[in-house]
Amino acid sequence: MTGKTETRMREIRSRTRQYRKWYETRRLFSLTLCSLFLFAAIGVLFRSVQTPGAAAVAGGYGAVLLRDGAGAYVVVGIAAFAAGVALTVICIRLKKKKS
């Protein structure tokens, strides 16, 4: 190869690395933002479901889930599980694409 061709090839490789790094950084930022959004949403759901401690445990029940309103806890648990599964699947697919 001539000197100009080698210089051009180095420039192409350098730009390719820059574009890949930018793309990976953008995708990582997007995943981080989605994770934070899901974390905040789950926090808001817990805040709306939460009841005061002593008032929630009445009549000898040892857990809040044995009282009325257990459905909200189940929904929050299923939503958190589904979010975790979705995030895991996305990360695995991204890793496979990278390889």
N, CA, C and O atoms as a MOPAC input file, in Angstrom:
PM7 MOZYME 1SCF
protein

 N      0.83900 1    -1.17900 1     0.00000 1
 C      0.00000 1     0.00000 1     0.00000 1
 C      0.88200 1     1.24000 1     0.00000 1
 O      2.01200 1     1.23000 1     0.48800 1
 N      0.34500 1     2.27200 1    -0.54600 1
 C      1.07900 1     3.52800 1    -0.57600 1
 C      0.87000 1     4.27100 1     0.73000 1
 O      0.04400 1     3.88200 1     1.55600 1
 N      1.60900 1     5.32000 1     0.90400 1
 C      1.51600 1     6.10600 1     2.13500 1
 C      0.15800 1     6.74100 1     2.31200 1
 O     -0.35700 1     6.80200 1     3.42900 1
 N     -0.43100 1     7.21600 1     1.22700 1
 C     -1.75500 1     7.84800 1     1.31300 1
 C     -2.82800 1     6.82500 1     1.69000 1
 O     -3.72700 1     7.11800 1     2.47800 1
 N     -2.72400 1     5.64000 1     1.12700 1
 C     -3.71200 1     4.59900 1     1.40900 1
 C     -3.64400 1     4.18900 1     2.87100 1
 O     -4.67600 1     4.02100 1     3.52100 1
 N     -2.43200 1     4.02800 1     3.39000 1
 C     -2.28300 1     3.66500 1     4.80900 1
 C     -2.83200 1     4.75900 1     5.71400 1
 O     -3.48700 1     4.47600 1     6.71800 1
 N     -2.56600 1     5.98700 1     5.35900 1
 C     -3.08900 1     7.10400 1     6.15300 1
 C     -4.61400 1     7.10600 1     6.14000 1
 O     -5.25000 1     7.29800 1     7.17600 1
 N     -5.18900 1     6.89200 1     4.97700 1
 C     -6.65300 1     6.85000 1     4.86900 1
 C     -7.23200 1     5.68600 1     5.65800 1
 O     -8.26100 1     5.83600 1     6.31700 1
 N     -6.58400 1     4.53000 1     5.59800 1
 C     -7.07300 1     3.36200 1     6.34400 1
 C     -7.02300 1     3.61900 1     7.85300 1
 O     -7.94800 1     3.25400 1     8.57900 1
 N     -5.94500 1     4.24600 1     8.31900 1
 C     -5.86000 1     4.58300 1     9.74300 1
 C     -6.95700 1     5.55800 1    10.14300 1
 O     -7.55100 1     5.42900 1    11.21300 1
 N     -7.22300 1     6.53400 1     9.27900 1
 C     -8.27600 1     7.50900 1     9.55900 1
 C     -9.65400 1     6.83400 1     9.59600 1
 O    -10.47800 1     7.14800 1    10.45400 1
 N     -9.89600 1     5.91900 1     8.67400 1
 C    -11.16800 1     5.18200 1     8.65800 1
 C    -11.32000 1     4.35800 1     9.92400 1
 O    -12.38700 1     4.36200 1    10.53800 1
 N    -10.27700 1     3.65500 1    10.32200 1
 C    -10.33800 1     2.84600 1    11.54900 1
 C    -10.55500 1     3.72600 1    12.77600 1
 O    -11.31600 1     3.37700 1    13.67900 1
 N     -9.88200 1     4.86400 1    12.79600 1
 C    -10.03000 1     5.78000 1    13.92400 1
 C    -11.46600 1     6.29400 1    14.01600 1
 O    -12.05100 1     6.31400 1    15.09900 1
 N    -12.02500 1     6.70300 1    12.90100 1
 C    -13.41200 1     7.19100 1    12.90900 1
 C    -14.38500 1     6.08000 1    13.26100 1
 O    -15.37000 1     6.30900 1    13.96400 1
 N    -14.11100 1     4.88200 1    12.77400 1
 C    -14.98000 1     3.74800 1    13.10400 1
 C    -14.97800 1     3.50500 1    14.60500 1
 O    -16.03500 1     3.27800 1    15.19400 1
 N    -13.80900 1     3.55000 1    15.23300 1
 C    -13.72900 1     3.38800 1    16.68800 1
 C    -14.48700 1     4.49300 1    17.40500 1
 O    -15.18200 1     4.23600 1    18.38800 1
 N    -14.35800 1     5.72000 1    16.91800 1
 C    -15.06800 1     6.84000 1    17.53300 1
 C    -16.57900 1     6.65500 1    17.42800 1
 O    -17.30100 1     6.85700 1    18.40500 1
 N    -17.05500 1     6.27100 1    16.24800 1
 C    -18.49100 1     6.06100 1    16.07200 1
 C    -19.00000 1     4.92600 1    16.94000 1
 O    -20.07400 1     5.03900 1    17.53000 1
 N    -18.26300 1     3.84800 1    17.03000 1
 C    -18.68300 1     2.72500 1    17.87500 1
 C    -18.72100 1     3.12300 1    19.34300 1
 O    -19.64800 1     2.76800 1    20.07100 1
 N    -17.70500 1     3.86400 1    19.76800 1
 C    -17.66700 1     4.30100 1    21.16200 1
 C    -18.84700 1     5.22400 1    21.44900 1
 O    -19.49100 1     5.10600 1    22.49100 1
 N    -19.13200 1     6.15000 1    20.52000 1
 C    -20.26300 1     7.05300 1    20.69000 1
 C    -21.56600 1     6.26900 1    20.74700 1
 O    -22.42400 1     6.56100 1    21.57900 1
 N    -21.72700 1     5.28400 1    19.88000 1
 C    -22.93900 1     4.46900 1    19.83600 1
 C    -23.10000 1     3.67600 1    21.13300 1
 O    -24.19400 1     3.62200 1    21.69500 1
 N    -22.02600 1     3.06600 1    21.60400 1
 C    -22.10500 1     2.29000 1    22.84600 1
 C    -22.38800 1     3.19500 1    24.03300 1
 O    -23.16000 1     2.83100 1    24.92000 1
 N    -21.77100 1     4.36800 1    24.05800 1
 C    -22.01900 1     5.30900 1    25.15500 1
 C    -23.47100 1     5.75900 1    25.14600 1
 O    -24.10200 1     5.84800 1    26.20000 1
 N    -24.00000 1     6.04100 1    23.97000 1
 C    -25.39600 1     6.46500 1    23.86400 1
 C    -26.34200 1     5.36100 1    24.31100 1
 O    -27.31100 1     5.62200 1    25.02300 1
 N    -26.06900 1     4.14800 1    23.90200 1
 C    -26.93200 1     3.02400 1    24.27400 1
 C    -26.84900 1     2.76500 1    25.78800 1
 O    -27.86600 1     2.49400 1    26.42700 1
 N    -25.64900 1     2.84800 1    26.35300 1
 C    -25.49300 1     2.66200 1    27.79800 1
 C    -26.23600 1     3.75500 1    28.55600 1
 O    -26.87500 1     3.48100 1    29.57200 1
 N    -26.15900 1     4.98400 1    28.07300 1
 C    -26.89100 1     6.07900 1    28.69600 1
 C    -28.39200 1     5.83000 1    28.64100 1
 O    -29.10100 1     6.07500 1    29.61600 1
 N    -28.87400 1     5.34600 1    27.50900 1
 C    -30.30200 1     5.06200 1    27.36400 1
 C    -30.75000 1     3.97500 1    28.33900 1
 O    -31.79400 1     4.09700 1    28.98200 1
 N    -29.95800 1     2.91900 1    28.44200 1
 C    -30.30500 1     1.84200 1    29.38100 1
 C    -30.26600 1     2.32900 1    30.82700 1
 O    -31.11100 1     1.95000 1    31.63800 1
 N    -29.29300 1     3.16200 1    31.14300 1
 C    -29.20900 1     3.70800 1    32.49200 1
 C    -30.41600 1     4.58200 1    32.79300 1
 O    -30.98800 1     4.51000 1    33.88100 1
 N    -30.79900 1     5.40100 1    31.83300 1
 C    -31.96000 1     6.26200 1    32.01800 1
 C    -33.23900 1     5.44400 1    32.19300 1
 O    -34.07900 1     5.77400 1    33.03000 1
 N    -33.38500 1     4.38600 1    31.41000 1
 C    -34.55800 1     3.50800 1    31.55900 1
 C    -34.57200 1     2.83900 1    32.93000 1
 O    -35.62200 1     2.73000 1    33.56400 1
 N    -33.41400 1     2.39700 1    33.38000 1
 C    -33.32600 1     1.75900 1    34.69300 1
 C    -33.70700 1     2.73300 1    35.80800 1
 O    -34.43900 1     2.37600 1    36.73100 1
 N    -33.20400 1     3.96300 1    35.71300 1
 C    -33.54200 1     4.95700 1    36.72300 1
 C    -35.03500 1     5.29800 1    36.69600 1
 O    -35.65500 1     5.48700 1    37.74300 1
 N    -35.59900 1     5.37400 1    35.49700 1
 C    -37.03000 1     5.63700 1    35.38300 1
 C    -37.83900 1     4.51300 1    36.02600 1
 O    -38.78900 1     4.77200 1    36.76400 1
 N    -37.46400 1     3.27300 1    35.74500 1
 C    -38.17500 1     2.14000 1    36.34600 1
 C    -38.02000 1     2.13300 1    37.86200 1
 O    -38.97500 1     1.85300 1    38.58700 1
 N    -36.82200 1     2.44000 1    38.33800 1
 C    -36.58300 1     2.49600 1    39.78400 1
 C    -37.46100 1     3.57400 1    40.42900 1
 O    -38.05000 1     3.35000 1    41.48600 1
 N    -37.54300 1     4.73900 1    39.78700 1
 C    -38.37500 1     5.81300 1    40.32300 1
 C    -39.85700 1     5.42200 1    40.29600 1
 O    -40.59800 1     5.70600 1    41.23800 1
 N    -40.27800 1     4.77300 1    39.21900 1
 C    -41.68200 1     4.35700 1    39.12100 1
 C    -42.03500 1     3.33400 1    40.19400 1
 O    -43.10900 1     3.39800 1    40.79100 1
 N    -41.13400 1     2.39800 1    40.43500 1
 C    -41.37500 1     1.40600 1    41.48200 1
 C    -41.41500 1     2.09100 1    42.84500 1
 O    -42.22900 1     1.73500 1    43.69700 1
 N    -40.53600 1     3.07500 1    43.05100 1
 C    -40.56100 1     3.83200 1    44.30200 1
 C    -41.87200 1     4.56100 1    44.50800 1
 O    -42.41000 1     4.58300 1    45.61500 1
 N    -42.39100 1     5.16000 1    43.44100 1
 C    -43.68100 1     5.85300 1    43.53900 1
 C    -44.79200 1     4.85100 1    43.85200 1
 O    -45.67600 1     5.13900 1    44.65900 1
 N    -44.75200 1     3.68600 1    43.22400 1
 C    -45.76600 1     2.66200 1    43.51600 1
 C    -45.69100 1     2.21000 1    44.96700 1
 O    -46.72000 1     2.04100 1    45.62000 1
 N    -44.47500 1     2.01400 1    45.47500 1
 C    -44.34000 1     1.60600 1    46.87500 1
 C    -44.84300 1     2.69100 1    47.81700 1
 O    -45.46100 1     2.39800 1    48.84100 1
 N    -44.57700 1     3.93600 1    47.46800 1
 C    -45.01800 1     5.03100 1    48.33300 1
 C    -46.54200 1     5.07800 1    48.40700 1
 O    -47.10300 1     5.34300 1    49.47100 1
 N    -47.21200 1     4.82500 1    47.29100 1
 C    -48.66800 1     4.87100 1    47.30400 1
 C    -49.27600 1     3.64100 1    47.98400 1
 O    -50.40500 1     3.69900 1    48.47100 1
 N    -48.53800 1     2.53200 1    48.01900 1
 C    -49.03800 1     1.30800 1    48.62500 1
 C    -48.75300 1     1.26400 1    50.11900 1
 O    -49.49100 1     0.62700 1    50.87100 1
 N    -47.70800 1     1.92200 1    50.55100 1
 C    -47.24000 1     1.83400 1    51.93600 1
 C    -48.24800 1     2.44400 1    52.90200 1
 O    -48.85600 1     3.48000 1    52.63100 1
 N    -48.40300 1     1.77200 1    54.03200 1
 C    -49.27300 1     2.26300 1    55.09300 1
 C    -48.44400 1     2.39800 1    56.35900 1
 O    -47.36500 1     1.81200 1    56.44700 1
 N    -48.91800 1     3.15400 1    57.34000 1
 C    -48.16100 1     3.28700 1    58.58600 1
 C    -47.92900 1     1.93000 1    59.25100 1
 O    -48.77400 1     1.03900 1    59.16500 1
 N    -46.79900 1     1.77800 1    59.90200 1
 C    -46.37900 1     0.49800 1    60.45800 1
 C    -47.32800 1    -0.12300 1    61.46700 1
 O    -47.80400 1    -1.23500 1    61.24000 1
 N    -47.62100 1     0.54900 1    62.56800 1
 C    -48.42500 1    -0.04100 1    63.63700 1
 C    -49.87400 1    -0.25200 1    63.20400 1
 O    -50.51000 1    -1.22500 1    63.60900 1
 N    -50.38400 1     0.64300 1    62.39600 1
 C    -51.78000 1     0.51300 1    61.97200 1
 C    -51.95200 1    -0.63000 1    60.97400 1
 O    -53.04500 1    -1.18500 1    60.86300 1
 N    -50.91000 1    -0.98600 1    60.26000 1
 C    -51.02100 1    -2.04100 1    59.25300 1
 C    -51.07400 1    -3.42700 1    59.89200 1
 O    -51.68500 1    -4.34300 1    59.34200 1
 N    -50.44000 1    -3.57800 1    61.04300 1
 C    -50.39900 1    -4.88400 1    61.69600 1
 C    -51.40000 1    -4.84200 1    62.85500 1
 O    -51.07700 1    -4.39700 1    63.95700 1
 N    -52.60600 1    -5.30900 1    62.58500 1
 C    -53.64600 1    -5.27300 1    63.60800 1
 C    -54.31700 1    -6.63500 1    63.67700 1
 O    -54.35700 1    -7.36900 1    62.69000 1
 N    -54.82700 1    -6.95500 1    64.81300 1
 C    -55.56300 1    -8.20500 1    64.98300 1
 C    -54.68200 1    -9.44100 1    64.97200 1
 O    -55.16500 1   -10.52400 1    64.64400 1
 N    -53.42300 1    -9.31900 1    65.31500 1
 C    -52.54900 1   -10.48100 1    65.41300 1
 C    -51.89800 1   -10.91100 1    64.10800 1
 O    -51.16600 1   -11.90100 1    64.09500 1
 N    -52.13600 1   -10.21000 1    63.02300 1
 C    -51.48200 1   -10.56600 1    61.76900 1
 C    -50.00300 1   -10.19800 1    61.83800 1
 O    -49.63900 1    -9.13600 1    62.34300 1
 N    -49.16700 1   -11.08100 1    61.33000 1
 C    -47.72300 1   -10.84500 1    61.37200 1
 C    -47.18800 1   -10.16600 1    60.13300 1
 O    -46.03500 1    -9.73400 1    60.12300 1
 N    -47.98900 1   -10.05800 1    59.08900 1
 C    -47.49700 1    -9.44700 1    57.85300 1
 C    -48.59200 1    -8.60700 1    57.22100 1
 O    -49.77900 1    -8.88900 1    57.38000 1
 N    -48.18800 1    -7.59600 1    56.51800 1
 C    -49.14000 1    -6.71600 1    55.86300 1
 C    -49.85200 1    -7.46500 1    54.73700 1
 O    -50.99600 1    -7.14900 1    54.41100 1
 N    -49.19500 1    -8.44000 1    54.15100 1
 C    -49.78100 1    -9.17300 1    53.04400 1
 C    -50.99000 1   -10.00300 1    53.45200 1
 O    -51.78400 1   -10.39800 1    52.59800 1
 N    -51.14100 1   -10.27300 1    54.75100 1
 C    -52.29500 1   -11.03700 1    55.20200 1
 C    -53.52700 1   -10.15700 1    55.35700 1
 O    -54.62700 1   -10.66100 1    55.58100 1
 N    -53.35400 1    -8.88300 1    55.24200 1
 C    -54.48500 1    -7.96500 1    55.37400 1
 C    -55.00700 1    -7.57400 1    54.00400 1
 O    -54.50800 1    -8.05100 1    52.98400 1
 N    -55.99100 1    -6.72100 1    53.97800 1
 C    -56.54300 1    -6.23600 1    52.70700 1
 C    -55.49300 1    -5.42600 1    51.96500 1
 O    -54.61700 1    -4.81600 1    52.57900 1
 N    -55.58300 1    -5.42300 1    50.66700 1
 C    -54.65600 1    -4.63100 1    49.86700 1
 C    -53.42500 1    -5.39500 1    49.43900 1
 O    -52.44900 1    -4.78500 1    49.00300 1
 N    -53.43800 1    -6.70900 1    49.54700 1
 C    -52.27500 1    -7.49500 1    49.14200 1
 C    -52.09600 1    -7.46300 1    47.63200 1
 O    -50.99200 1    -7.69500 1    47.13900 1
 N    -53.14800 1    -7.18200 1    46.89800 1
 C    -53.07400 1    -7.15600 1    45.43700 1
 C    -52.08400 1    -6.12700 1    44.92600 1
 O    -51.40000 1    -6.36500 1    43.93100 1
 N    -52.00000 1    -4.98500 1    45.59500 1
 C    -51.06700 1    -3.94700 1    45.15500 1
 C    -49.62000 1    -4.42600 1    45.29500 1
 O    -48.79400 1    -4.16200 1    44.42100 1
 N    -49.31400 1    -5.12000 1    46.37600 1
 C    -47.95800 1    -5.64800 1    46.55500 1
 C    -47.63100 1    -6.68400 1    45.48600 1
 O    -46.51100 1    -6.73100 1    44.97700 1
 N    -48.59300 1    -7.49200 1    45.15800 1
 C    -48.38300 1    -8.50300 1    44.12000 1
 C    -48.13700 1    -7.83900 1    42.77400 1
 O    -47.25000 1    -8.25600 1    42.02800 1
 N    -48.91000 1    -6.81600 1    42.46000 1
 C    -48.73900 1    -6.09600 1    41.19500 1
 C    -47.36300 1    -5.44500 1    41.13100 1
 O    -46.69700 1    -5.51500 1    40.09800 1
 N    -46.92800 1    -4.81300 1    42.21500 1
 C    -45.60200 1    -4.18800 1    42.25200 1
 C    -44.51500 1    -5.23900 1    42.09200 1
 O    -43.53500 1    -5.01000 1    41.38300 1
 N    -44.67200 1    -6.37200 1    42.73200 1
 C    -43.68700 1    -7.44900 1    42.60400 1
 C    -43.60300 1    -7.98800 1    41.18600 1
 O    -42.50900 1    -8.21500 1    40.66900 1
 N    -44.73600 1    -8.18900 1    40.56500 1
 C    -44.74900 1    -8.68500 1    39.18000 1
 C    -44.15700 1    -7.64500 1    38.23400 1
 O    -43.41200 1    -7.99200 1    37.31800 1
 N    -44.48500 1    -6.37400 1    38.45000 1
 C    -43.93700 1    -5.30800 1    37.60100 1
 C    -42.42100 1    -5.22100 1    37.74400 1
 O    -41.71400 1    -5.05100 1    36.75000 1
 N    -41.92000 1    -5.33500 1    38.96700 1
 C    -40.47100 1    -5.29100 1    39.17600 1
 C    -39.79300 1    -6.48600 1    38.52300 1
 O    -38.72800 1    -6.34600 1    37.92200 1
 N    -40.39700 1    -7.64100 1    38.63700 1
 C    -39.83400 1    -8.84100 1    38.01100 1
 C    -39.81300 1    -8.69600 1    36.48900 1
 O    -38.81300 1    -9.01000 1    35.84300 1
 N    -40.91800 1    -8.22300 1    35.92600 1
 C    -40.99300 1    -8.05000 1    34.47100 1
 C    -39.97000 1    -7.02600 1    33.98600 1
 O    -39.34200 1    -7.21900 1    32.94600 1
 N    -39.80400 1    -5.94800 1    34.73000 1
 C    -38.80000 1    -4.93400 1    34.35400 1
 C    -37.39800 1    -5.52000 1    34.40600 1
 O    -36.58200 1    -5.24900 1    33.52500 1
 N    -37.11500 1    -6.30900 1    35.41300 1
 C    -35.80600 1    -6.95300 1    35.51400 1
 C    -35.55000 1    -7.92500 1    34.38100 1
 O    -34.44700 1    -7.97400 1    33.83500 1
 N    -36.56000 1    -8.69700 1    34.02800 1
 C    -36.42400 1    -9.64600 1    32.91200 1
 C    -36.20300 1    -8.90200 1    31.59900 1
 O    -35.34400 1    -9.28100 1    30.80400 1
 N    -36.97600 1    -7.84500 1    31.37500 1
 C    -36.84100 1    -7.07600 1    30.13400 1
 C    -35.45800 1    -6.44900 1    30.02900 1
 O    -34.83800 1    -6.49300 1    28.96700 1
 N    -34.97300 1    -5.87200 1    31.10800 1
 C    -33.64500 1    -5.25800 1    31.09600 1
 C    -32.55700 1    -6.30000 1    30.86600 1
 O    -31.59700 1    -6.04100 1    30.14000 1
 N    -32.69500 1    -7.46500 1    31.47200 1
 C    -31.72300 1    -8.53900 1    31.27800 1
 C    -31.70000 1    -9.00700 1    29.82800 1
 O    -30.63200 1    -9.20900 1    29.25000 1
 N    -32.87400 1    -9.17500 1    29.24800 1
 C    -32.95600 1    -9.61100 1    27.84300 1
 C    -32.32400 1    -8.57500 1    26.91800 1
 O    -31.60500 1    -8.93200 1    25.98500 1
 N    -32.58700 1    -7.29900 1    27.17200 1
 C    -32.00200 1    -6.23700 1    26.35100 1
 C    -30.48600 1    -6.25600 1    26.44700 1
 O    -29.79700 1    -6.14000 1    25.43300 1
 N    -29.96400 1    -6.40000 1    27.65100 1
 C    -28.50900 1    -6.42200 1    27.83900 1
 C    -27.87500 1    -7.63600 1    27.16100 1
 O    -26.80300 1    -7.52200 1    26.56700 1
 N    -28.51900 1    -8.78100 1    27.24400 1
 C    -27.97800 1    -9.98500 1    26.60500 1
 C    -27.98000 1    -9.82200 1    25.09100 1
 O    -27.01300 1   -10.20300 1    24.43200 1
 N    -29.04000 1    -9.26700 1    24.53200 1
 C    -29.08900 1    -9.05700 1    23.07500 1
 C    -28.02400 1    -8.05700 1    22.62700 1
 O    -27.40700 1    -8.23400 1    21.57600 1
 N    -27.81200 1    -7.01800 1    23.41400 1
 C    -26.78100 1    -6.04800 1    23.06600 1
 C    -25.40200 1    -6.69300 1    23.09200 1
 O    -24.56500 1    -6.42100 1    22.23200 1
 N    -25.17700 1    -7.53100 1    24.06300 1
 C    -23.88600 1    -8.19300 1    24.16300 1
 C    -23.67100 1    -9.15700 1    22.99300 1
 O    -22.56200 1    -9.25800 1    22.46700 1
 N    -24.73300 1    -9.86600 1    22.58400 1
 C    -24.61500 1   -10.76800 1    21.44300 1
 C    -24.35400 1   -10.00400 1    20.15000 1
 O    -23.58600 1   -10.46200 1    19.30500 1
 N    -24.99000 1    -8.83600 1    19.98700 1
 C    -24.77200 1    -8.02400 1    18.79400 1
 C    -23.34300 1    -7.50400 1    18.73700 1
 O    -22.75400 1    -7.38300 1    17.66300 1
 N    -22.80000 1    -7.20200 1    19.90300 1
 C    -21.44900 1    -6.66400 1    19.97600 1
 C    -20.42200 1    -7.71000 1    19.56700 1
 O    -19.39600 1    -7.36700 1    18.97900 1
 N    -20.67900 1    -8.97400 1    19.86600 1
 C    -19.72000 1   -10.04200 1    19.56600 1
 C    -19.66900 1   -10.37700 1    18.10800 1
 O    -18.90900 1   -11.25600 1    17.70200 1

